[in-house]
Amino acid sequence: MKSEKKCKNRSEISVLITDTTPAYLAFGGKAVLAAMLKEFISKQGMRVEFDKWWDPTQNPDIVQFFSITERDTVQRAKARGIKVVLMLLMDHVTSRSRLHLAYLKARNSMFRMICPAIAKKIFYWNEINDFDAIVFLHQGDCMAAQFLYGARKELCHVIPHGCDALRLEPALCKPELDLPEKYLVSVGTICQRKNSVYLAEMASKAKVPVVFLGGKASSEDPYFNRFQQFVDNKYVFYSGFVSNEQKDVILRNASGFVLMSLGESGCIAAYEAASYGLPLLLSDLNWAKYYDSPVDIHYCPPDDVDRAARKLVEFFEKSDRRLFPTFGLLTWNEVGEKYAKLYESLLV
């Protein structure tokens, strides 16, 4: 029997975006992505809103999940005939070696065989194929999920981050901050996953100026305090959060972008840097190997500071902002259209 929600025009399709991570406690790339999707899927003619758990009048055709920790919610939605879509952010998992992934796969299979009830309760990958579609931000995440979790190929879709504009024009003014004539920039929260302390140590050893932009967990965070020990305003600069206008000026005047993260699913900051034509120096891990048509991306070990410092010097000496994007970019409008087409396909 066909659902009454099928065969609708775009203007009749309602999409609900939901997650369990409140942005007021952990604002970051996922929150930015959710906001951009809401804006640009709406521009494709669909009705999009964020989940309001207290509002009984919300009656979506599709629920877009950013996590599957609320598995009861998924099952209840399916019971009502609502299509459920998961955006699966693999982060550091994709960057593990093939051997390590094989070990995890064997361990998970053994655990599921010996203790099926417990495995079903605590491991989300048991329900991954209950979704009507699974979206990944790059092909590496998609392949890792298929191998490790058994995600069915026909459910998997790769839709990357978008970019609202190319910013390839020359800088018209200098940053208000007292920065050197030539410098690199790194954008991201100061935290263990971003490997911020490691990069700061690299910059100090290499005597290469790197400007860090981004927030911190708290002023009392031990990791942030370790990072602060390297801030000397000679090679390691920390500006924290700056306005979009000031960030634009800093990026336009930078000669390159560097990020030694231990795991990312796409990384909006890398897309933004690419839109400025900045060459990229990224950690030599799988997450950084799946950008479309790269023309100026370089790699560096994330766990050998002496080798990394030498690589940083080499990169810095050659770095120069280009008049073309660093890798292939979609506009957010194109990303919104891809999601809209995916949602439509689920309701046919």
C-alpha positions in Angstrom: 0.0 0.0 0.0 1.4 3.4 -1.0 1.9 6.0 1.7 -0.2 9.1 1.5 3.0 11.2 1.8 4.3 10.0 -1.6 4.2 11.8 -5.0 4.3 15.3 -3.5 5.6 18.4 -5.1 8.6 20.0 -3.5 6.5 22.7 -1.9 4.5 20.0 -0.2 7.6 18.1 1.2 8.4 18.8 4.8 11.9 18.0 6.2 12.9 18.0 9.9 16.5 18.3 10.9 17.4 16.8 14.3 20.4 15.9 16.4 21.3 15.3 20.0 24.2 17.7 20.3 23.0 21.2 21.3 24.9 23.9 19.4 24.9 26.2 22.5 27.2 23.7 24.2 29.3 22.4 21.2 29.1 24.8 18.3 31.2 23.7 15.4 31.2 22.4 11.8 28.1 20.2 12.4 26.1 23.2 13.6 27.3 25.3 10.6 26.4 22.4 8.2 22.9 22.0 9.7 22.2 25.8 9.3 23.4 25.8 5.7 21.3 22.8 4.8 18.2 24.3 6.3 18.8 27.5 4.3 19.6 25.9 1.0 17.3 23.0 1.0 14.5 25.5 1.7 15.7 27.4 -1.4 14.9 24.3 -3.5 11.3 24.7 -2.5 11.0 22.3 0.4 9.8 23.2 3.9 12.7 22.7 6.3 12.7 23.2 10.1 14.7 22.1 13.1 13.3 19.6 15.5 11.2 21.0 18.3 10.6 18.1 20.5 7.9 19.9 22.4 5.8 20.7 19.3 3.2 18.0 18.4 2.2 19.8 15.2 5.4 18.9 13.4 4.5 16.4 10.8 7.5 15.8 8.5 7.8 13.6 5.4 11.5 13.2 6.1 13.7 13.4 9.2 17.3 14.2 8.6 19.4 12.8 11.5 22.9 13.9 12.3 23.4 10.9 14.7 21.6 7.7 15.5 21.9 7.7 19.3 18.2 8.1 19.5 17.3 4.8 17.9 13.8 4.7 19.3 13.1 7.9 17.5 14.2 6.3 14.2 11.9 3.3 14.7 8.9 5.5 15.7 9.4 7.6 12.6 9.5 4.6 10.4 6.4 3.2 12.1 4.6 6.4 11.1 5.7 6.1 7.4 8.3 8.9 7.7 11.4 8.5 5.7 14.6 8.7 7.8 18.0 9.9 6.5 21.2 9.7 8.4 24.2 11.9 7.9 27.1 9.8 9.2 30.2 11.7 10.3 33.0 9.1 10.6 35.7 11.6 11.7 38.8 9.7 13.0 37.5 6.2 12.1 38.2 6.7 8.4 41.8 7.6 9.2 42.5 4.3 10.9 44.6 1.8 8.9 42.9 -0.9 6.8 44.4 -3.5 9.2 42.9 -1.7 12.3 39.5 -1.5 10.5 39.7 -5.2 9.8 40.5 -5.9 13.5 37.5 -3.7 14.5 35.2 -5.5 12.1 36.3 -8.9 13.3 35.9 -7.8 17.0 32.4 -6.4 16.3 31.3 -9.5 14.5 32.6 -11.7 17.3 30.9 -9.6 20.0 27.6 -9.6 18.0 27.8 -13.4 17.8 28.6 -14.0 21.4 26.4 -11.3 23.0 23.8 -10.3 20.4 21.4 -8.6 22.8 24.1 -6.4 24.4 25.7 -5.6 21.0 22.3 -4.5 19.6 21.8 -2.2 22.6 25.2 -0.5 22.7 26.4 -0.5 19.1 24.7 1.9 16.7 26.0 0.1 13.6 23.5 -2.7 14.2 20.7 -0.3 13.0 22.6 1.5 10.3 20.7 -0.2 7.5 17.3 0.7 9.0 17.7 4.2 7.5 16.2 4.9 4.1 19.4 6.7 3.0 22.8 7.4 4.5 24.8 10.5 3.5 28.5 10.9 3.8 30.6 14.0 3.3 33.3 12.2 1.3 34.0 8.9 -0.3 36.5 7.8 2.3 33.8 7.8 5.0 31.4 6.0 2.7 33.9 3.2 2.0 34.9 2.8 5.7 31.2 2.5 6.8 30.5 -0.1 4.1 33.6 -2.1 5.2 33.3 -1.7 9.0 29.6 -1.5 9.6 28.2 -3.3 6.6 26.3 -0.2 5.3 24.4 -1.3 2.2 25.8 0.3 -1.0 22.4 1.2 -2.4 21.7 3.3 0.8 24.9 5.3 0.6 25.2 8.7 -1.0 28.2 11.1 -1.0 27.3 14.8 -0.8 30.2 17.1 0.3 30.2 20.4 2.0 29.4 23.5 -0.1 31.0 26.9 -0.5 28.9 30.0 -0.8 31.4 31.9 -3.0 34.9 31.9 -4.4 37.1 34.6 -2.7 40.0 34.8 -5.1 40.3 38.6 -5.4 43.4 40.1 -4.0 43.4 41.5 -0.4 42.6 45.2 -0.2 43.8 45.7 3.3 46.0 44.2 6.0 44.7 42.5 9.1 44.2 44.7 12.2 46.4 42.3 14.1 50.2 42.7 14.2 51.1 39.8 11.9 54.2 39.2 9.8 54.2 39.9 6.0 53.8 36.2 5.2 52.1 33.7 7.4 50.0 30.5 7.4 46.5 30.2 8.9 44.8 27.3 10.7 41.0 27.4 11.5 39.4 25.2 14.1 38.6 24.7 17.8 41.7 24.3 19.9 41.3 20.6 20.9 42.9 17.2 20.8 41.2 16.1 17.7 42.4 19.1 15.8 45.9 18.3 17.0 46.4 22.0 17.8 49.3 21.6 20.3 51.2 19.5 17.8 50.8 22.1 15.1 51.9 24.9 17.5 55.0 22.9 18.4 55.6 22.3 14.7 55.4 26.1 14.0 57.8 26.8 16.9 60.4 24.3 15.8 60.1 25.3 12.2 60.1 29.0 13.0 57.1 29.4 10.6 54.4 31.9 11.6 51.0 30.3 12.0 47.8 32.2 12.9 45.3 30.1 14.8 41.6 31.0 14.5 38.9 29.3 16.6 37.4 28.8 20.0 38.3 26.6 23.0 36.4 24.3 25.3 37.1 26.6 28.2 39.9 28.7 29.7 40.5 25.9 32.3 40.9 23.2 29.6 44.3 21.6 30.2 44.8 21.0 26.5 44.1 24.7 25.7 46.6 25.6 28.5 49.2 23.5 26.9 48.5 25.2 23.6 48.8 28.6 25.2 52.4 27.8 26.2 53.4 28.0 22.6 51.7 31.3 21.8 54.5 33.8 21.4 53.1 36.2 18.8 56.2 35.5 16.8 55.6 32.0 15.3 52.4 31.0 17.0 49.6 33.5 17.0 46.2 32.9 18.6 43.3 35.2 17.7 40.4 33.1 19.0 37.0 33.9 17.4 37.1 36.9 15.1 34.4 38.5 13.1 33.7 37.2 9.6 35.1 40.4 8.2 38.3 40.1 10.1 38.6 36.4 9.2 38.2 37.3 5.6 41.0 39.8 5.8 43.3 37.2 7.6 42.6 34.5 5.0 43.1 36.8 2.0 46.5 37.9 3.3 47.6 34.3 4.3 49.9 32.4 1.9 48.5 28.9 2.9 46.3 26.9 5.2 47.5 24.1 7.6 45.6 21.6 9.7 47.0 18.6 11.4 43.7 17.1 12.5 43.5 13.5 13.5 40.1 13.0 11.9 37.5 15.0 9.9 34.4 14.4 7.9 35.0 16.9 5.1 36.1 19.9 7.3 34.3 23.1 6.4 37.4 25.1 7.2 39.3 23.3 4.5 36.6 24.1 2.0 36.6 27.7 3.0 40.4 27.8 2.6 40.1 26.3 -0.8 37.6 29.0 -1.8 40.4 31.5 -1.1 42.9 29.7 -3.3 45.1 28.8 -0.4 47.4 25.8 -0.8 46.7 23.2 1.9 49.0 21.3 4.2 47.0 18.6 5.9 47.8 15.6 8.1 48.8 12.5 6.1 45.7 10.6 7.0 42.8 9.2 5.0 40.3 11.9 5.9 42.4 14.4 3.9 42.7 12.3 0.7 39.2 12.6 -0.7 38.8 16.2 -1.9 37.6 16.5 -5.5 40.2 17.3 -8.2 43.0 18.6 -5.8 45.6 20.9 -7.4 47.6 22.2 -4.4 47.2 19.9 -1.4 50.2 18.6 0.5 50.6 16.2 3.4 52.5 16.0 6.6 52.9 13.3 9.4 50.6 14.1 12.3 52.8 12.2 14.8 56.4 13.1 14.1 57.0 16.7 15.0 60.6 16.9 13.7 59.7 15.6 10.2 56.6 17.7 10.3 58.5 20.8 11.1 60.8 20.2 8.1 57.7 19.7 5.9 56.2 22.9 7.2 59.3 24.9 6.3 59.2 23.5 2.8 55.5 24.2 2.4 55.8 27.7 3.8 58.6 28.7 1.5 56.6 27.7 -1.6 53.2 28.7 -0.4 51.3 31.4 -2.3 47.6 32.2 -2.6 46.3 31.2 -6.1 43.7 32.6 -8.4 41.9 29.3 -8.5 40.3 27.1 -5.9 42.5 24.4 -4.3 40.1 21.6 -5.1 36.7 21.2 -6.8 33.9 23.0 -4.9 30.1 22.8 -5.1 28.0 25.9 -4.2 25.7 25.5 -1.2 22.9 25.8 -3.7 24.1 22.8 -5.6 24.5 20.9 -2.3 20.9 21.8 -1.4 19.7 20.6 -4.8 21.5 17.2 -4.2 19.7 16.8 -0.9 16.4 17.8 -2.4 16.7 15.2 -5.2 17.7 12.6 -2.7 14.6 13.4 -0.6 12.4 13.3 -3.7 13.7 9.9 -4.6 12.6 8.5 -1.3 9.1 9.6 -1.7 8.5 8.2 -5.2 
